[in-house]
Amino acid sequence: MTVNEPLGTWSELFMLLAAMTYLASFVAFAWDMASHSRTLQNVRTEESELVDATTASSGAGGASGPTGRGVRTTQRSVPAGQVADAQMRYTGDRRPAARVAVAVMVLAFVLHFAAVVARSIAAARVPWGNMYEFCTTGALVVAGVYLVSLWMRDLRFVGTLVAGLVVIMLCAATIGFPTPVGPLVPALQSWWLVIHVSIAVAASGVFTITFAMAILQLLQARRERAILAGETPGMPFLRLVPSSQALENLSFRLNAVGFAFWTFTLAAGAIWAEQTWGRYWGWDTKEVWTFVIWVVYAAYMHARATRGWTGTRSAWLSIVGYLCIIFNFTVVNTVFTGLHSYSGL
């Protein structure tokens, strides 16, 4: 099978351009969060000053009411204006920086898609035969899932993390796992590569987004506790982020999709192993860690759905699951030897 090396070089060039464009999108998303949160903070300060002035004038007029240290409230929800819409709809003020960030990310996705397709044509096969290709294709899936989600929900608040993670994945592929375009090793020359690895890439892409949302959930939960305790909350950019409960609910639904994909990945891998090596399971390092990841996310789904593990505990379980994916992709693929040693390094 002939390898088109010039086209492979063009693929690498487009991948570099995509990474630089994603970086520009990351900067634009960060600028949107910083500038818009500063505007909200100024508006909130003006409102507080107006309320203080009104309270002072009422007190001077002899009015009395249930104010002061003795007042207790049973309202435990975060006051309006402190978090974004829980339904994540496109409401509120115009955000030019966010619009620019999304537009730039769409351009980056087009360049990224062209790079992956060029790699596939150059190698005359699917573009996920080694760690470089798995990482670049996985980053494409992350960006694609995020952009599709933007059509349905206002998820611009997580754009900084998503764009940043995509840039990190592309840098890791280019710097850590550089692999020239080439043919597949004989063991991978099977249609099960298309089925098994494509679903694994999709699952990893979904888990990457839920990892970003779990990070935001922990930050927002900490801020909400400060607000309810009457303290001055930090991180004003989190005014643009929905409540921790809303983030948790959406993450759970996305993790359910990712878990279904990973379950299929595990089953398809076992079937492929039987056809290639004559056994469904052999306790190879890669097989073990694929199962460990499945167990962690199964524990997350079970604990949250039936045991009431909500809030920060569910967020930490989601984070642990993603860290297991990172360990499986990096350490297991590069340090341990076994039947799945197809990193291409």
Residue frames as qw, qx, qy, qz and C-alpha x, y, z in Angstrom:
[[0.000, 0.889, 0.458, 0.000, 0.00, 0.00, 0.00],
 [0.454, 0.413, 0.000, 0.790, 1.57, 3.29, -1.16],
 [0.323, -0.710, -0.380, 0.496, 2.02, 6.11, 1.35],
 [0.302, 0.795, 0.192, 0.491, 1.64, 9.69, 0.09],
 [0.578, -0.318, -0.294, 0.692, 4.39, 11.41, 2.07],
 [0.116, 0.223, 0.106, 0.962, 3.90, 14.94, 0.56],
 [0.462, -0.557, -0.397, -0.564, 0.23, 14.86, 1.56],
 [0.706, -0.468, -0.452, 0.278, 1.30, 13.67, 5.00],
 [0.408, -0.050, -0.150, 0.899, 3.52, 16.75, 5.26],
 [0.194, -0.394, -0.255, -0.861, 0.58, 18.97, 4.33],
 [0.636, -0.546, -0.522, -0.159, -1.46, 17.22, 7.01],
 [0.609, -0.343, -0.362, 0.617, 1.13, 18.13, 9.62],
 [0.159, 0.145, 0.052, 0.975, 1.14, 21.75, 8.42],
 [0.418, -0.494, -0.394, -0.653, -2.65, 21.98, 8.67],
 [0.686, -0.486, -0.515, 0.168, -2.46, 20.42, 12.13],
 [0.446, -0.153, -0.231, 0.851, -0.03, 23.14, 13.22],
 [0.106, -0.281, -0.209, -0.931, -2.28, 25.86, 11.80],
 [0.575, -0.524, -0.531, -0.335, -5.26, 24.31, 13.58],
 [0.627, -0.394, -0.464, 0.486, -3.39, 24.29, 16.91],
 [0.237, -0.016, -0.074, 0.969, -2.48, 27.98, 16.50],
 [0.312, -0.374, -0.369, -0.792, -6.08, 28.84, 15.62],
 [0.644, -0.516, -0.565, -0.013, -7.41, 26.92, 18.63],
 [0.497, -0.241, -0.342, 0.761, -4.95, 28.90, 20.75],
 [0.037, -0.181, -0.123, -0.975, -6.42, 32.13, 19.37],
 [0.538, -0.474, -0.510, -0.475, -9.90, 30.84, 20.23],
 [0.639, -0.393, -0.537, 0.387, -8.70, 30.03, 23.75],
 [0.268, -0.069, -0.169, 0.946, -7.44, 33.61, 24.17],
 [0.270, -0.303, -0.314, -0.858, -10.74, 35.02, 22.88],
 [0.633, -0.487, -0.579, -0.163, -12.79, 32.83, 25.24],
 [0.554, -0.322, -0.432, 0.634, -10.57, 33.89, 28.16],
 [0.086, 0.084, 0.021, 0.993, -10.93, 37.54, 27.18],
 [0.440, -0.440, -0.475, -0.623, -14.72, 37.15, 27.06],
 [0.654, -0.484, -0.560, 0.156, -14.80, 35.65, 30.55],
 [0.450, -0.216, -0.278, 0.820, -12.54, 38.35, 31.97],
 [0.025, -0.137, -0.149, -0.979, -14.20, 41.35, 30.32],
 [0.484, -0.441, -0.513, -0.556, -17.80, 40.21, 30.76],
 [0.625, -0.466, -0.567, 0.267, -17.34, 39.17, 34.38],
 [0.309, -0.122, -0.211, 0.919, -15.76, 42.55, 35.11],
 [0.242, -0.288, -0.303, -0.876, -18.83, 44.26, 33.61],
 [0.621, -0.480, -0.577, -0.225, -21.15, 42.12, 35.73],
 [0.559, -0.304, -0.477, 0.606, -19.07, 42.88, 38.80],
 [0.087, 0.056, -0.037, 0.994, -19.39, 46.63, 38.21],
 [0.453, -0.381, -0.429, -0.682, -23.16, 46.33, 37.74],
 [0.672, -0.421, -0.600, 0.105, -23.43, 44.28, 40.93],
 [0.410, -0.162, -0.354, 0.825, -21.43, 46.88, 42.86],
 [0.153, -0.198, -0.139, -0.958, -23.71, 49.67, 41.65],
 [0.601, -0.425, -0.537, -0.412, -26.77, 47.65, 42.68],
 [0.626, -0.343, -0.559, 0.421, -25.31, 47.02, 46.15],
 [0.209, -0.032, -0.187, 0.959, -24.56, 50.71, 46.62],
 [0.355, -0.312, -0.321, -0.821, -28.12, 51.58, 45.60],
 [0.675, -0.431, -0.590, -0.106, -29.57, 49.04, 48.06],
 [0.520, -0.236, -0.453, 0.685, -27.34, 50.37, 50.88],
 [0.002, 0.113, -0.008, 0.994, -28.41, 53.92, 50.17],
 [0.520, -0.384, -0.450, -0.616, -32.08, 52.94, 50.18],
 [0.683, -0.381, -0.594, 0.191, -31.70, 51.05, 53.46],
 [0.366, -0.106, -0.329, 0.864, -29.93, 53.97, 55.08],
 [0.206, -0.220, -0.140, -0.943, -32.64, 56.43, 54.04],
 [0.633, -0.417, -0.550, -0.352, -35.35, 54.09, 55.33],
 [0.618, -0.312, -0.544, 0.475, -33.60, 53.82, 58.70],
 [0.169, 0.029, -0.167, 0.971, -33.27, 57.59, 58.96],
 [0.401, -0.314, -0.301, -0.806, -37.02, 57.95, 58.50],
 [0.458, -0.256, 0.579, -0.624, -37.72, 55.82, 61.58],
 [0.853, 0.088, -0.312, -0.409, -38.88, 52.81, 59.71],
 [0.430, -0.433, 0.771, -0.181, -38.32, 49.52, 61.43],
 [0.863, 0.259, -0.278, -0.333, -38.20, 46.06, 60.07],
 [0.934, -0.272, 0.219, 0.076, -36.60, 42.66, 60.41],
 [0.600, 0.689, -0.301, 0.272, -33.08, 43.78, 59.54],
 [0.258, -0.759, 0.532, -0.273, -29.79, 43.27, 61.27],
 [0.106, 0.397, -0.908, 0.084, -27.95, 40.33, 62.75],
 [0.485, 0.017, 0.737, -0.472, -31.06, 38.68, 64.14],
 [0.734, 0.405, -0.091, -0.538, -32.54, 38.02, 60.70],
 [0.427, -0.210, 0.865, 0.161, -32.29, 34.39, 59.58],
 [0.611, 0.395, -0.292, -0.621, -33.23, 33.01, 56.19],
 [0.769, -0.034, 0.634, -0.073, -34.18, 29.54, 55.09],
 [0.706, 0.690, -0.057, -0.150, -33.43, 30.25, 51.44],
 [0.683, -0.429, 0.489, 0.332, -30.47, 28.10, 50.50],
 [0.704, 0.526, 0.341, 0.334, -30.43, 28.76, 46.77],
 [0.445, -0.161, 0.119, 0.873, -27.89, 31.13, 45.32],
 [0.211, 0.708, 0.265, -0.619, -29.39, 34.61, 44.69],
 [0.642, 0.667, 0.340, 0.165, -30.29, 35.54, 41.13],
 [0.236, 0.949, -0.191, 0.081, -27.51, 37.25, 39.26],
 [0.446, -0.674, 0.587, 0.047, -24.78, 35.25, 40.96],
 [0.478, -0.087, 0.825, 0.288, -24.91, 32.39, 38.44],
 [0.234, 0.165, -0.546, -0.787, -26.01, 32.02, 34.84],
 [0.758, 0.038, -0.066, -0.648, -29.27, 30.57, 33.57],
 [0.564, -0.235, 0.782, -0.124, -29.63, 26.95, 34.66],
 [0.790, 0.462, 0.376, -0.144, -31.31, 26.11, 31.33],
 [0.472, -0.317, 0.496, 0.656, -28.18, 27.40, 29.53],
 [0.462, 0.740, 0.472, 0.128, -30.19, 29.40, 27.00],
 [0.437, 0.214, 0.137, 0.862, -28.82, 32.23, 24.89],
 [0.182, -0.901, -0.378, -0.106, -30.02, 35.19, 26.95],
 [0.515, -0.667, -0.036, 0.537, -28.49, 38.32, 28.41],
 [0.081, 0.866, -0.210, -0.447, -26.15, 40.89, 26.96],
 [0.790, 0.589, -0.163, 0.050, -24.27, 40.58, 23.71],
 [0.663, -0.583, 0.386, 0.270, -20.80, 39.10, 24.08],
 [0.560, 0.766, -0.268, -0.167, -18.70, 40.08, 21.04],
 [0.056, -0.620, 0.783, -0.021, -15.56, 38.36, 22.33],
 [0.610, -0.016, 0.769, -0.189, -17.45, 35.09, 22.78],
 [0.738, 0.604, 0.190, -0.234, -18.86, 35.33, 19.26],
 [0.339, 0.777, -0.524, -0.082, -15.35, 35.87, 17.90],
 [0.335, -0.423, 0.832, -0.126, -14.08, 32.92, 19.97],
 [0.743, 0.237, 0.592, -0.203, -16.73, 30.58, 18.54],
 [0.642, 0.743, -0.067, -0.178, -16.09, 31.78, 14.99],
 [0.124, 0.724, -0.678, -0.006, -12.35, 31.24, 15.37],
 [0.511, -0.219, 0.814, -0.166, -12.94, 27.80, 16.86],
 [0.794, 0.467, 0.321, -0.219, -15.08, 26.86, 13.85],
 [0.478, 0.788, -0.380, -0.074, -12.20, 27.89, 11.59],
 [0.187, -0.554, 0.802, -0.120, -9.80, 25.85, 13.71],
 [0.726, 0.070, 0.642, -0.236, -12.13, 22.85, 13.44],
 [0.746, 0.643, 0.013, -0.174, -12.18, 23.14, 9.63],
 [0.262, 0.744, -0.613, 0.042, -8.37, 23.23, 9.49],
 [0.430, -0.349, 0.795, -0.246, -8.21, 20.35, 11.98],
 [0.818, 0.288, 0.426, -0.258, -10.69, 18.28, 9.97],
 [0.632, 0.725, -0.255, -0.099, -8.69, 18.92, 6.78],
 [0.007, -0.652, 0.748, -0.125, -5.51, 17.77, 8.55],
 [0.604, -0.125, 0.746, -0.251, -7.09, 14.53, 9.78],
 [0.812, 0.490, 0.233, -0.216, -8.64, 13.76, 6.39],
 [0.441, 0.773, -0.453, -0.044, -5.34, 14.48, 4.63],
 [0.259, -0.490, 0.817, -0.161, -3.58, 12.12, 7.02],
 [0.749, 0.134, 0.595, -0.259, -6.15, 9.43, 6.26],
 [0.740, 0.657, -0.011, -0.145, -5.79, 9.84, 2.49],
 [0.183, 0.769, -0.612, 0.025, -2.01, 9.93, 2.72],
 [0.303, -0.336, 0.873, -0.183, -1.94, 6.66, 4.67],
 [0.534, 0.027, -0.656, -0.533, -4.85, 5.12, 2.69],
 [0.445, -0.297, -0.825, 0.180, -6.55, 4.02, 5.93],
 [0.390, -0.844, -0.330, -0.164, -8.46, 5.33, 8.91],
 [0.285, 0.666, -0.342, 0.598, -6.46, 7.99, 10.81],
 [0.567, -0.649, 0.317, -0.396, -6.16, 6.35, 14.22],
 [0.926, 0.142, -0.339, 0.083, -3.47, 3.70, 13.93],
 [0.605, 0.068, -0.445, 0.657, -1.04, 5.12, 16.50],
 [0.311, -0.593, -0.480, 0.567, -0.92, 7.51, 19.46],
 [0.089, -0.203, 0.175, 0.959, -0.37, 10.61, 17.29],
 [0.245, -0.225, -0.628, -0.704, -3.41, 9.85, 15.19],
 [0.378, -0.541, -0.747, 0.085, -5.57, 8.80, 18.14],
 [0.271, -0.490, -0.333, 0.759, -4.74, 12.04, 19.96],
 [0.035, 0.145, -0.279, -0.949, -5.34, 14.33, 16.98],
 [0.324, -0.324, -0.725, -0.515, -8.57, 12.57, 16.03],
 [0.371, -0.535, -0.687, 0.322, -9.70, 12.62, 19.66],
 [0.135, -0.374, -0.140, 0.907, -9.08, 16.37, 19.82],
 [0.185, -0.081, -0.523, -0.828, -11.16, 16.75, 16.64],
 [0.385, -0.465, -0.781, -0.159, -14.02, 14.86, 18.29],
 [0.295, -0.490, -0.492, 0.657, -13.79, 17.05, 21.41],
 [0.017, 0.246, -0.119, -0.962, -14.02, 20.23, 19.35],
 [0.272, -0.179, -0.693, -0.643, -16.80, 18.79, 17.18],
 [0.354, -0.512, -0.775, 0.113, -18.95, 17.66, 20.11],
 [0.197, -0.472, -0.329, 0.794, -18.53, 21.06, 21.75],
 [0.100, 0.138, -0.316, -0.934, -19.45, 23.02, 18.61],
 [0.333, -0.326, -0.775, -0.427, -22.52, 20.84, 18.00],
 [0.332, -0.518, -0.685, 0.390, -23.56, 21.33, 21.63],
 [0.098, -0.273, -0.092, 0.952, -23.38, 25.09, 21.14],
 [0.235, -0.221, -0.576, -0.751, -26.32, 24.86, 18.74],
 [0.519, -0.501, -0.667, -0.184, -28.53, 23.59, 21.55],
 [0.562, -0.734, -0.287, 0.251, -27.11, 25.15, 24.73],
 [0.136, 0.919, -0.231, 0.288, -25.12, 28.24, 25.63],
 [0.904, -0.323, -0.022, 0.278, -21.95, 26.46, 26.66],
 [0.430, 0.766, -0.187, 0.439, -19.60, 29.33, 25.92],
 [0.474, -0.794, 0.296, -0.238, -18.67, 29.39, 29.60],
 [0.854, -0.291, 0.405, 0.147, -16.73, 26.14, 29.14],
 [0.696, 0.710, -0.037, 0.102, -15.09, 27.25, 25.91],
 [0.022, -0.844, 0.518, -0.136, -11.85, 28.30, 27.61],
 [0.619, -0.368, 0.687, -0.094, -11.33, 24.84, 29.10],
 [0.857, 0.352, 0.376, -0.016, -12.37, 22.97, 25.95],
 [0.527, 0.823, -0.180, 0.110, -10.15, 25.05, 23.66],
 [0.197, -0.763, 0.599, -0.142, -7.29, 24.75, 26.13],
 [0.760, -0.168, 0.624, -0.065, -7.63, 20.96, 26.35],
 [0.809, 0.557, 0.183, 0.040, -7.70, 20.67, 22.56],
 [0.269, 0.871, -0.388, 0.132, -4.51, 22.74, 22.29],
 [0.457, -0.566, 0.673, -0.132, -2.85, 20.53, 24.92],
 [0.863, 0.128, 0.487, -0.045, -3.90, 17.37, 23.04],
 [0.689, 0.718, -0.015, 0.103, -2.52, 18.68, 19.75],
 [0.018, 0.836, -0.523, 0.165, 0.73, 19.77, 21.39],
 [0.673, -0.350, 0.642, -0.115, 1.05, 16.36, 23.07],
 [0.873, 0.371, 0.317, 0.019, 0.51, 14.65, 19.71],
 [0.526, 0.819, -0.158, 0.165, 2.99, 16.86, 17.86],
 [0.017, -0.773, 0.566, -0.286, 5.71, 17.05, 20.53],
 [0.560, -0.390, 0.674, -0.281, 5.24, 13.88, 22.56],
 [0.731, 0.129, 0.669, -0.025, 4.03, 11.37, 19.96],
 [0.368, 0.660, -0.345, -0.557, 5.37, 12.46, 16.55],
 [0.665, 0.033, 0.739, 0.103, 4.83, 9.62, 14.07],
 [0.123, 0.324, -0.553, -0.758, 5.46, 9.78, 10.32],
 [0.781, 0.244, 0.059, -0.572, 2.60, 8.73, 8.11],
 [0.077, 0.346, -0.922, -0.156, 2.82, 5.03, 7.32],
 [0.637, -0.131, -0.633, -0.420, 0.89, 1.77, 6.93],
 [0.736, -0.485, 0.191, -0.432, -0.74, -0.16, 9.73],
 [0.153, -0.378, 0.908, -0.094, 0.96, -3.01, 11.51],
 [0.349, -0.054, -0.857, -0.376, -0.55, -6.38, 10.47],
 [0.129, -0.323, -0.857, 0.379, -2.48, -6.90, 13.74],
 [0.167, 0.476, 0.315, -0.804, -4.43, -3.67, 13.15],
 [0.227, 0.157, -0.589, -0.759, -5.41, -4.42, 9.58],
 [0.042, -0.375, -0.925, 0.046, -8.99, -5.27, 10.43],
 [0.202, -0.590, -0.398, -0.673, -12.43, -3.67, 10.19],
 [0.582, -0.639, -0.468, 0.185, -12.56, -3.96, 13.97],
 [0.421, -0.117, -0.107, 0.893, -10.05, -1.08, 14.07],
 [0.115, -0.368, -0.313, -0.868, -12.71, 1.16, 12.52],
 [0.570, -0.579, -0.480, -0.332, -15.39, -0.01, 14.94],
 [0.710, -0.445, -0.396, 0.375, -13.44, -0.42, 18.16],
 [0.449, -0.137, -0.104, 0.877, -11.16, 2.61, 18.04],
 [0.060, -0.438, -0.311, -0.842, -13.69, 5.05, 16.56],
 [0.563, -0.670, -0.412, -0.256, -16.08, 4.44, 19.45],
 [0.680, -0.394, -0.272, 0.555, -13.19, 4.71, 21.93],
 [0.285, 0.153, 0.081, 0.943, -12.26, 8.09, 20.41],
 [0.299, -0.578, -0.376, -0.660, -15.88, 9.27, 20.66],
 [0.680, -0.604, -0.406, 0.083, -16.11, 8.16, 24.31],
 [0.590, -0.217, -0.158, 0.761, -12.83, 9.89, 25.15],
 [0.091, 0.363, 0.212, 0.903, -14.09, 13.08, 23.49],
 [0.489, -0.660, -0.382, -0.422, -17.27, 13.09, 25.57],
 [0.737, -0.499, -0.312, 0.332, -15.33, 12.35, 28.77],
 [0.453, 0.099, -0.048, 0.885, -12.98, 15.26, 28.01],
 [0.180, -0.528, -0.211, -0.803, -15.91, 17.70, 27.98],
 [0.684, -0.622, -0.332, -0.186, -17.41, 16.26, 31.18],
 [0.701, -0.195, -0.266, 0.632, -13.97, 16.55, 32.80],
 [0.176, 0.290, 0.020, 0.940, -13.94, 20.27, 31.99],
 [0.457, -0.571, -0.280, -0.622, -17.46, 20.66, 33.37],
 [0.772, -0.452, -0.409, 0.183, -16.53, 18.78, 36.56],
 [0.488, 0.006, -0.205, 0.848, -13.70, 21.27, 37.14],
 [0.141, -0.386, -0.122, -0.903, -16.14, 24.16, 36.74],
 [0.654, -0.528, -0.458, -0.290, -18.64, 22.38, 39.01],
 [0.690, -0.327, -0.404, 0.505, -16.11, 22.20, 41.85],
 [0.257, 0.096, -0.073, 0.959, -15.18, 25.86, 41.45],
 [0.339, -0.440, -0.297, -0.777, -18.84, 26.94, 41.29],
 [0.697, -0.495, -0.518, -0.025, -19.78, 24.82, 44.32],
 [0.547, -0.216, -0.338, 0.735, -17.04, 26.47, 46.37],
 [0.019, 0.199, 0.079, 0.977, -18.22, 29.90, 45.28],
 [0.507, -0.493, -0.467, -0.531, -21.85, 29.07, 46.11],
 [0.664, -0.442, -0.518, 0.309, -20.88, 28.01, 49.63],
 [0.340, -0.080, -0.181, 0.919, -19.15, 31.35, 50.13],
 [0.217, -0.337, -0.285, -0.871, -22.23, 33.25, 48.91],
 [0.636, -0.503, -0.517, -0.274, -24.59, 31.32, 51.18],
 [0.639, -0.360, -0.425, 0.531, -22.24, 31.91, 54.12],
 [0.078, -0.973, -0.189, 0.104, -22.45, 35.65, 53.54],
 [0.548, -0.468, 0.312, 0.619, -18.84, 35.92, 52.43],
 [0.344, 0.756, -0.237, -0.504, -17.54, 37.82, 49.44],
 [0.914, 0.172, 0.352, 0.109, -17.19, 35.25, 46.62],
 [0.229, -0.568, 0.520, 0.595, -14.10, 35.19, 44.49],
 [0.287, 0.048, 0.817, 0.499, -13.70, 34.25, 40.84],
 [0.378, 0.477, 0.228, -0.760, -16.25, 36.75, 39.40],
 [0.300, 0.276, -0.677, -0.613, -16.06, 35.07, 35.98],
 [0.011, -0.163, -0.985, 0.059, -18.18, 32.25, 37.45],
 [0.378, 0.423, 0.339, -0.751, -21.19, 34.59, 37.20],
 [0.492, 0.411, -0.460, -0.615, -21.25, 33.49, 33.56],
 [0.263, 0.118, -0.956, -0.046, -21.40, 29.81, 34.60],
 [0.673, -0.407, -0.370, -0.495, -24.63, 28.00, 35.62],
 [0.620, -0.585, 0.377, -0.362, -25.05, 26.62, 39.11],
 [0.089, -0.413, 0.906, -0.011, -23.07, 23.60, 40.21],
 [0.600, 0.193, 0.708, -0.319, -26.30, 21.57, 40.23],
 [0.667, 0.661, 0.027, -0.343, -27.04, 22.47, 36.59],
 [0.254, 0.671, -0.684, -0.131, -23.48, 21.56, 35.61],
 [0.336, -0.222, 0.897, -0.180, -23.74, 18.26, 37.46],
 [0.700, 0.373, 0.488, -0.365, -27.02, 17.33, 35.76],
 [0.618, 0.709, -0.226, -0.253, -25.66, 18.01, 32.28],
 [0.052, 0.592, -0.805, 0.004, -22.40, 16.20, 33.05],
 [0.555, -0.048, 0.788, -0.262, -24.32, 13.14, 34.23],
 [0.758, 0.528, 0.246, -0.293, -26.26, 12.94, 30.97],
 [0.462, 0.748, -0.463, -0.114, -23.10, 13.32, 28.89],
 [0.185, -0.471, 0.852, -0.136, -21.24, 10.78, 31.03],
 [0.742, 0.157, 0.580, -0.298, -24.08, 8.33, 30.46],
 [0.727, 0.660, -0.090, -0.168, -23.50, 8.64, 26.70],
 [0.207, 0.716, -0.663, 0.071, -19.74, 8.28, 27.16],
 [0.488, -0.289, 0.782, -0.260, -20.20, 5.26, 29.42],
 [0.841, 0.354, 0.330, -0.243, -22.38, 3.53, 26.82],
 [0.578, 0.738, -0.345, -0.039, -19.67, 4.17, 24.21],
 [0.046, -0.620, 0.762, -0.180, -16.95, 2.84, 26.50],
 [0.727, -0.056, 0.622, -0.287, -18.98, -0.28, 27.28],
 [0.834, 0.534, 0.073, -0.121, -19.21, -0.97, 23.56],
 [0.288, 0.781, -0.549, 0.073, -15.46, -0.28, 23.24],
 [0.398, -0.434, 0.775, -0.230, -14.72, -2.91, 25.90],
 [0.812, 0.191, 0.505, -0.221, -17.01, -5.49, 24.30],
 [0.703, 0.698, -0.110, -0.084, -15.76, -4.84, 20.76],
 [0.062, 0.740, -0.664, 0.090, -12.17, -5.11, 21.96],
 [0.598, -0.229, 0.743, -0.196, -12.87, -8.51, 23.45],
 [0.833, 0.436, 0.305, -0.150, -14.43, -9.76, 20.21],
 [0.479, 0.809, -0.342, 0.001, -11.50, -8.42, 18.19],
 [0.238, -0.614, 0.739, -0.140, -9.04, -10.08, 20.60],
 [0.778, 0.019, 0.606, -0.164, -10.76, -13.43, 20.11],
 [0.774, 0.624, 0.095, -0.050, -10.48, -13.14, 16.34],
 [0.327, 0.827, -0.438, 0.133, -6.84, -12.02, 16.45],
 [0.002, 0.538, -0.781, 0.317, -5.35, -13.95, 19.37],
 [0.568, -0.105, -0.802, -0.152, -7.90, -16.70, 19.96],
 [0.344, -0.423, -0.710, 0.446, -9.10, -15.49, 23.39],
 [0.096, -0.853, -0.381, -0.343, -11.53, -12.82, 24.58],
 [0.339, -0.902, 0.162, -0.212, -9.51, -11.75, 27.62],
 [0.847, 0.177, -0.337, 0.371, -5.85, -12.19, 28.50],
 [0.536, -0.784, -0.122, 0.289, -5.16, -9.67, 31.28],
 [0.559, 0.361, 0.080, 0.742, -2.96, -7.61, 29.02],
 [0.247, -0.304, -0.313, 0.865, -2.10, -4.22, 30.59],
 [0.180, -0.043, -0.293, -0.938, -4.21, -2.31, 28.08],
 [0.479, -0.373, -0.711, -0.355, -7.16, -4.61, 28.61],
 [0.437, -0.421, -0.633, 0.480, -6.91, -4.24, 32.38],
 [0.111, -0.272, -0.170, 0.941, -6.86, -0.45, 32.27],
 [0.299, -0.188, -0.503, -0.789, -9.72, -0.31, 29.80],
 [0.526, -0.458, -0.712, -0.074, -11.70, -2.34, 32.32],
 [0.353, -0.341, -0.453, 0.744, -10.54, -0.11, 35.21],
 [0.093, 0.011, -0.137, -0.986, -11.89, 2.94, 33.36],
 [0.465, -0.327, -0.636, -0.522, -15.19, 1.15, 32.80],
 [0.510, -0.425, -0.685, 0.300, -15.40, 0.30, 36.52],
 [0.197, -0.222, -0.264, 0.918, -14.73, 3.89, 37.60],
 [0.280, -0.048, -0.256, -0.924, -17.42, 5.34, 35.36],
 [0.532, -0.344, -0.731, -0.253, -19.80, 2.50, 36.28],
 [0.401, -0.378, -0.601, 0.579, -19.23, 3.42, 39.93],
 [0.017, 0.107, 0.024, -0.994, -19.94, 7.06, 39.06],
 [0.425, -0.203, -0.517, -0.715, -23.20, 6.20, 37.30],
 [0.569, -0.375, -0.731, 0.018, -24.33, 3.84, 40.07],
 [0.348, -0.284, -0.500, 0.741, -23.33, 6.08, 42.97],
 [0.114, 0.066, -0.012, -0.991, -25.06, 9.14, 41.59],
 [0.483, -0.172, -0.546, -0.663, -28.20, 7.37, 40.34],
 [0.720, -0.361, -0.571, -0.160, -28.89, 5.07, 43.29],
 [0.643, -0.299, -0.473, 0.523, -26.70, 6.05, 46.25],
 [0.142, -0.960, -0.242, 0.018, -27.22, 9.80, 46.22],
 [0.606, -0.322, 0.147, 0.712, -23.59, 10.68, 45.51],
 [0.314, 0.859, 0.295, 0.278, -24.22, 14.18, 44.24],
 [0.202, -0.969, 0.121, 0.080, -22.29, 17.42, 44.37],
 [0.039, 0.807, -0.585, -0.076, -18.53, 17.41, 44.72],
 [0.623, -0.242, 0.744, -0.002, -18.31, 13.63, 45.21],
 [0.763, 0.494, 0.417, 0.020, -19.76, 12.92, 41.77],
 [0.342, 0.914, -0.215, -0.040, -17.51, 15.58, 40.24],
 [0.268, -0.673, 0.688, 0.039, -14.42, 13.99, 41.76],
 [0.745, 0.059, 0.664, 0.016, -15.45, 10.55, 40.48],
 [0.650, 0.741, 0.168, 0.001, -15.77, 11.99, 36.98],
 [0.099, 0.893, -0.439, -0.010, -12.33, 13.57, 37.29],
 [0.540, -0.414, 0.733, 0.025, -10.78, 10.32, 38.54],
 [0.795, 0.364, 0.485, 0.007, -12.26, 8.48, 35.57],
 [0.515, 0.853, -0.069, 0.041, -10.73, 10.94, 33.13],
 [0.180, -0.781, 0.598, -0.003, -7.35, 10.76, 34.86],
 [0.732, -0.100, 0.673, 0.036, -7.50, 6.99, 34.37],
 [0.717, 0.655, 0.236, 0.046, -8.08, 7.61, 30.64],
 [0.184, 0.915, -0.358, 0.038, -5.02, 9.90, 30.53],
 [0.478, -0.535, 0.696, -0.006, -2.94, 7.27, 32.36],
 [0.809, 0.217, 0.547, 0.011, -4.15, 4.56, 30.00],
 [0.610, 0.786, 0.078, 0.062, -3.30, 6.63, 26.93],
 [0.151, 0.879, -0.426, 0.149, 0.10, 7.92, 28.03],
 [0.361, -0.575, 0.717, -0.159, 1.78, 5.67, 30.62],
 [0.817, 0.056, 0.560, -0.124, 0.25, 2.34, 29.59],
 [0.757, 0.648, 0.083, -0.006, 0.94, 2.95, 25.90],
 [0.359, 0.825, -0.388, 0.201, 4.53, 4.10, 26.37],
 [0.270, -0.615, 0.679, -0.296, 5.88, 2.34, 29.48],
 [0.713, -0.082, 0.664, -0.212, 4.24, -1.09, 29.58],
 [0.218, 0.311, -0.775, -0.505, 4.80, -3.68, 26.89],
 [0.550, 0.188, 0.741, -0.337, 2.14, -6.06, 25.70],
 [0.431, 0.350, 0.760, 0.338, 0.01, -7.13, 22.80],
 [0.173, 0.903, 0.393, 0.007, -1.41, -3.60, 22.48],
 [0.406, -0.587, 0.186, 0.675, 1.94, -1.86, 21.92],
 [0.492, 0.557, 0.499, 0.445, 0.91, 0.09, 18.85],
 [0.160, -0.826, -0.158, 0.517, 1.96, 3.58, 19.91],
 [0.616, 0.734, 0.119, 0.259, 4.11, 4.05, 16.81],
 [0.188, -0.936, 0.297, -0.006, 6.92, 5.58, 18.89]]
